[in-house]
Amino acid sequence: MSLTGALSSAISALNSQSQSLAMISDNISNADTTGYKTTSAMFEDLVTASNTATSYTSGGVTVSGRANITQQGLLSATTNATDVAIQGSGFFVTTNATAGGTTSYTRNGAFTTDNAGYLVNNGNYLEGWRTDAQGNIIGNASAASLGPINTQVASTSGSATTKATIAANLPSDAATGATFTSSMTAYDSLGTANSIQITWTKTGANAWTASFGNPTLASNSSTTTGTTSSGTVAITFNSDGSLASTNPSPPTISVTGWTDGAANSSIALNLGTVGKTDGLTQYASGETTPQVNLTGITPDGLPYGKLSSIAIGKGGVVDATYSNGQTIAIYKIAVATFSDPNGLNAASDGMYSATAASGSATLQTSGTNGAGTIYGSELESSTTDTSGQFSNMISAQQPIRRRRR
């Protein structure tokens, strides 16, 4: 063995231990970095081909870094409703532009809403699938339908009244031909609140009609806002005061020609169950001047509302809440899985890119087909164990100190 070979072997050891220290330093410095995965130093010996029984030629040592990308970090709760974390396999899908950008993958779920309404992290846009209000993906959960999550895709809300439940007692001691009025609220498709007057008319023994007037603005009853058709219902009662029948059955109100440009409305009325007293009834009022005793009119629909907050729930559903109290799902976050996640290429800000070693990304929804579960208002902590890393640092320094003496 030559002196040069010995020196070369020692230098390779110093270089390898220095690289090991660099990896340890990176791990320690990122102990508080969200979603950070440690790198481990893997040493391998170098053997020359000139060794014989009487002569030894040193080869030295080399080191390579092994990324522990699949290591799970602890999830910790946060106060930010748009923070997300994955428990299990997979990565969030991001792109560096709203259209035509480069795709990257990350476990760092510290996303916030930018001034355009997109969920971003270090300039990267979180990707997901558009959903209906119940959280069902519109179309297929494919790469073609994946896109940056824009929380302002539905910045306002309001829903038309499509059904209404009416419960009231129509006085049996009222004279035939007597009329009474009530009113119900109906929202058009643009969220405008309107009032529809109901006229109750006793037409005979155990027989009534309900007619429905044209809608007017709830805020100004003198302003007519549409035309009501199919607005008269014949109602009969049994001798015990329970509902006997309605004609038509089921009764429906149709409103056309909304003056604010809303779509035509069809409102199904629930006046109670035939043979029961859970809706309309006919009992004696016991009053000198009989009156309709209205128990309640409960329509669905919602007034116009503005977007007030965004939150991400378990399963990666992005929910939008509005000033009218409505909360609807607008997106579902995608999870990308790989055949070999440790083969991903690491970049700054906790981003990774696919390589030939990692394979192409397979897109899944939270908790399906081996993908991890997404949790909202949580972040994945760094996998750095500082006590273990400091122990590794001490071990790495020993050979360097001995060689320098």
ABEGO torsion letter per residue (X at the ends): XBAAAAAAAAAAAAAAAAAAAAAAAAAAAAAABBGBBBBBBBBBBBBBAABBAABBBBAEBBBBBBBBAABBBBBBBBABAABBBBBEBEBBBBBABABGBBBBBBABABBBBBAAGBBBBGGBBBBBBBBBAAGBBBEBBBAAABBBBBAAABABBEBBBABBBBBBBBBAABBBGBBBBBBBBBBBAAGBBBBBBBBBBBAEBGBBBBBBBBBBBAABAABBABBBBGABBBBBBBAAGBBABBOBOBBBBBBBGBAAGBBBBBBBBBAEBBGBAABBBBBBAGBABBBBBBAEBBBBEBBBBBBABBBBBBGGBBBBBBAAGBBBBABBBBBBBBABAAABBBBBGGBBBBBAAAEBBBBBBBGBGGBBBBBBGBBBBBABBAAAAAAAAAAAAAAAAAAAX
